[in-house]
């Protein structure tokens, strides 16, 4: 199993708490009443300013054993020409984050290309290159859509750099979102060109 790092601007995840209030407050205003379709087709507002430095690599969130927790399966998404995405966790973090962790699999006999739609449509995050910034969470109870968080320079807080996945290969990925209200226990995870799935929040 290959592990892909995350590129998230000049700010590592452990240092994002300080800027979380600003970023989170901005992004929560983007959560309108659109419950969207199967592909999470909403388009988040752009973030002012532009990136001034290259992203730095960072590992996915880890469990106490030192590696990403892949022991649980909350849901399995399929589509995009044969990809499977197994969601392992949707955990609330201190600071108001919700981190979704999963394993992207290619169970086919050939190499699969990651769809461009996974990158998202916002011009700012497109500068990051291949990513999972197009992922969204839908809170059907409160009728809100949540987008992948960005750091202060506009880089999405998610796994980046996945362009192709070889036959039989698996890649651990993650994405961070603003956390829904504490009363929300389920959300629908959407990734363009994949089937949506309802997941439990822990």
Backbone torsions as a table, in degrees:
resi	resn	phi	psi	omega
1	UNK	NA	128.8	179.4
2	UNK	-92.3	148.4	179.2
3	UNK	-116.1	124.5	-179.6
4	UNK	-99.4	134.6	177.7
5	UNK	-78.0	169.7	178.6
6	UNK	-109.8	140.1	175.6
7	UNK	-109.6	120.9	-173.4
8	UNK	-141.7	53.3	176.4
9	UNK	68.0	-156.5	-178.4
10	UNK	-87.1	9.6	-173.7
11	UNK	-116.6	117.6	176.8
12	UNK	-75.4	159.3	-175.4
13	UNK	-60.8	-36.6	-178.3
14	UNK	-66.9	-15.9	-179.2
15	UNK	-106.5	6.3	-175.7
16	UNK	-78.6	-14.5	-176.7
17	UNK	-59.2	-38.6	-177.6
18	UNK	-63.1	-33.8	-178.6
19	UNK	-99.2	1.6	-174.8
20	UNK	-60.5	-40.5	-175.7
21	UNK	-61.3	-42.9	-179.2
22	UNK	-68.5	-50.3	-178.4
23	UNK	-63.3	-44.3	-177.7
24	UNK	-64.7	-44.0	-179.7
25	UNK	-61.5	-39.3	179.8
26	UNK	-66.3	-45.3	-174.3
27	UNK	-74.3	-27.8	178.3
28	UNK	-64.5	-26.2	177.6
29	UNK	-69.7	-17.1	179.6
30	UNK	-82.3	-9.9	-175.3
31	UNK	-84.8	91.3	-178.6
32	UNK	-90.2	-162.2	-175.5
33	UNK	-91.7	12.5	-177.8
34	UNK	-80.6	120.4	177.6
35	UNK	-89.6	-8.7	167.5
36	UNK	68.4	178.6	178.5
37	UNK	-103.7	-164.1	-176.1
38	UNK	-68.2	-18.2	-175.2
39	UNK	-108.0	13.6	177.0
40	UNK	54.8	53.7	-169.1
41	UNK	-77.9	4.5	179.8
42	UNK	-65.4	154.7	-179.1
43	UNK	-118.8	113.2	-176.7
44	UNK	-70.3	153.5	178.3
45	UNK	-68.0	151.2	179.9
46	UNK	-72.6	159.0	178.8
47	UNK	-105.4	133.6	-175.9
48	UNK	-62.4	150.2	177.2
49	UNK	88.1	174.1	-179.8
50	UNK	-135.6	159.8	-178.2
51	UNK	-69.3	138.1	-178.2
52	UNK	-114.6	-0.9	179.1
53	UNK	-148.3	160.2	-179.2
54	UNK	-72.5	146.5	179.0
55	UNK	-64.6	156.8	174.2
56	UNK	-108.9	152.4	-178.5
57	UNK	-83.8	147.0	177.7
58	UNK	-148.8	145.9	-179.1
59	UNK	-76.4	156.8	174.7
60	UNK	-62.4	160.6	175.8
61	UNK	-55.1	142.7	-175.8
62	UNK	-119.0	152.7	174.9
63	UNK	-85.8	-177.2	-176.6
64	UNK	-66.8	-18.4	179.6
65	UNK	-80.9	-4.7	176.2
66	UNK	101.4	-5.9	179.3
67	UNK	-133.0	166.8	177.1
68	UNK	-57.0	139.0	-178.2
69	UNK	-80.5	104.5	179.9
70	UNK	-112.2	19.0	-174.7
71	UNK	-80.8	-18.4	-177.9
72	UNK	-110.3	155.6	173.9
73	UNK	-128.9	112.4	177.2
74	UNK	-87.1	-36.0	-178.4
75	UNK	-167.1	159.8	175.1
76	UNK	-127.2	122.4	177.7
77	UNK	-100.2	150.4	178.2
78	UNK	-139.9	160.2	178.7
79	UNK	138.8	-157.4	176.9
80	UNK	51.5	43.6	174.9
81	UNK	81.8	6.8	177.4
82	UNK	133.4	-6.2	178.9
83	UNK	-64.9	151.1	167.4
84	UNK	-126.5	139.5	176.6
85	UNK	-126.2	113.0	178.5
86	UNK	-94.7	120.2	178.1
87	UNK	-89.3	124.2	-177.6
88	UNK	-97.2	-36.7	-176.1
89	UNK	-156.1	155.0	172.7
90	UNK	-138.9	89.4	-168.3
91	UNK	-110.7	135.7	174.2
92	UNK	-75.0	136.4	177.2
93	UNK	-111.1	160.6	172.7
94	UNK	-64.6	139.0	-178.4
95	UNK	101.1	0.6	175.2
96	UNK	89.4	22.5	177.2
97	UNK	-96.4	156.7	167.4
98	UNK	-127.2	116.0	-176.9
99	UNK	-103.7	121.5	176.7
100	UNK	-102.2	126.5	-179.8
101	UNK	-118.8	139.4	180.0
102	UNK	-153.8	175.8	176.0
103	UNK	-122.0	120.6	176.6
104	UNK	-87.7	126.0	-175.3
105	UNK	-122.8	147.0	170.5
106	UNK	-115.9	95.2	-177.9
107	UNK	-85.3	3.7	-176.9
108	UNK	-85.0	179.2	-179.2
109	UNK	-94.7	4.2	-179.6
110	UNK	-133.4	170.2	178.6
111	UNK	-74.7	137.2	178.3
112	UNK	-112.2	140.4	176.9
113	UNK	-92.8	134.4	177.0
114	UNK	-68.3	128.2	-179.1
115	UNK	-62.3	142.4	177.2
116	UNK	-61.6	-27.8	-179.0
117	UNK	-62.5	-23.0	178.7
118	UNK	-65.3	-22.9	-177.2
119	UNK	-73.1	-18.2	-173.8
120	UNK	88.3	168.8	-174.6
121	UNK	-106.0	-9.1	-177.2
122	UNK	-71.1	131.7	-177.0
123	UNK	-59.1	-38.0	-177.1
124	UNK	-61.5	-45.8	-177.4
125	UNK	-77.0	-21.1	177.1
126	UNK	-63.2	-26.0	177.5
127	UNK	-65.1	-21.5	-179.5
128	UNK	-70.8	-26.5	-174.0
129	UNK	93.5	-161.8	-177.8
130	UNK	-56.0	131.3	-179.5
131	UNK	-159.6	-173.1	175.1
132	UNK	-116.2	32.3	-179.0
133	UNK	-68.3	-12.5	177.4
134	UNK	-81.1	-4.8	178.7
135	UNK	-70.7	145.4	177.5
136	UNK	-139.2	158.6	172.1
137	UNK	-115.8	138.7	178.5
138	UNK	-115.2	121.2	172.5
139	UNK	-96.0	98.0	-174.7
140	UNK	-70.7	-25.7	179.3
141	UNK	-68.1	-49.7	179.9
142	UNK	-91.5	-0.4	179.2
143	UNK	54.6	54.2	178.8
144	UNK	-129.4	149.5	176.2
145	UNK	-114.0	133.6	-179.9
146	UNK	-114.8	133.6	-179.8
147	UNK	-103.1	161.3	176.5
148	UNK	-59.9	134.0	179.4
149	UNK	-66.0	152.6	173.8
150	UNK	-116.6	153.2	173.7
151	UNK	-84.0	-174.4	-173.8
152	UNK	-68.0	-14.5	177.9
153	UNK	-106.4	8.8	173.5
154	UNK	93.1	0.1	179.4
155	UNK	-79.2	134.7	-177.6
156	UNK	-71.5	142.6	178.7
157	UNK	-86.9	77.5	-177.2
158	UNK	-159.8	167.0	176.0
159	UNK	-61.2	139.3	178.1
160	UNK	-129.0	167.5	173.0
161	UNK	88.6	2.7	179.7
162	UNK	-85.0	110.9	179.3
163	UNK	-111.0	-41.8	177.0
164	UNK	-137.5	154.4	176.6
165	UNK	-130.1	122.4	-177.2
166	UNK	-71.9	161.5	178.9
167	UNK	-55.3	128.3	178.5
168	UNK	77.8	-0.7	-177.4
169	UNK	-82.7	150.0	176.1
170	UNK	-129.2	139.4	-178.4
171	UNK	-131.6	125.7	176.4
172	UNK	-77.1	130.0	-179.6
173	UNK	-130.2	164.3	173.5
174	UNK	-154.7	164.0	176.8
175	UNK	-150.4	141.8	178.8
176	UNK	-108.9	137.4	-178.9
177	UNK	-127.1	163.1	166.8
178	UNK	-62.6	140.2	-179.2
179	UNK	-77.3	131.0	173.2
180	UNK	-64.1	170.7	177.6
181	UNK	-55.3	153.6	-177.8
182	UNK	-59.8	-24.9	-179.9
183	UNK	-75.5	-13.6	179.4
184	UNK	-84.9	120.2	-176.9
185	UNK	-109.5	-12.6	179.7
186	UNK	-137.7	145.4	172.8
187	UNK	-139.9	160.0	174.8
188	UNK	-99.1	123.9	178.2
189	UNK	-90.6	129.3	179.7
190	UNK	-126.7	135.5	173.5
191	UNK	-134.7	126.5	-175.9
192	UNK	-49.8	138.4	178.0
193	UNK	70.4	10.9	175.2
194	UNK	-121.6	156.2	176.1
195	UNK	-68.0	139.4	178.0
196	UNK	-74.8	161.7	179.8
197	UNK	-151.2	140.0	175.6
198	UNK	-85.4	130.2	-178.1
199	UNK	-126.0	151.3	178.9
200	UNK	-87.2	139.5	176.9
201	UNK	-93.9	133.1	177.9
202	UNK	-111.5	NA	NA
